[in-house]
């Protein structure tokens, strides 16, 4: 018997949501606010991108 594991691709939107929700839990700020800040181009470290 062989088993196949399904591979799930992770999108940038999923990463943004995970980071935003984790930060929201720690800081008490709304997830949507943090996600909006992450997606804005006016960031402190705009030159650093997420890994693919």
N, C-alpha and C positions, 0 to 999 in steps of 0.2 A: 504494500500500500504506500502510495506516495501522496504527500499533501502539498498543495500549492498555497502559498501565502499571497494575498492580494497586496499589491504595492500601491500606496496612496501618494499621489503627488501633492506637494505642499506649495501653495501659492503665496505670493507676497501678501495678499489680503489676509490669509490665515496667520501669517507671521505677525503682521500688524495687530490683528485682533488678540493674539496670544500675549504679545508684549504689553498692549494697552490694558488688557484685563488684569494681568499680573501686577502692573504698576498701579492700577486703580485700587486693587485690594490693599496694597502697601501704603498708598498715599491718601486714599479716601476721595480722590478726584474721579469724576465720571469717566467711564470707559470711552464714550464718544468724544469727549474733549481731548483726551490723550491721543486717541487715534487720529483726530483731526490735526493735532500738532505734529504727529509722526509723518503724516502725509503731506504737510505743507512744505513748500520749497524754501521757506525762510527759516531754516534750522541752523543750529550752531555748527553741526558737523555734516553739512549738506554734501560735502565732497566724498563722504564715506557711504558706500552702497551696501545693501544686503547681499549675502552670498546667494548664489543660484543653486 
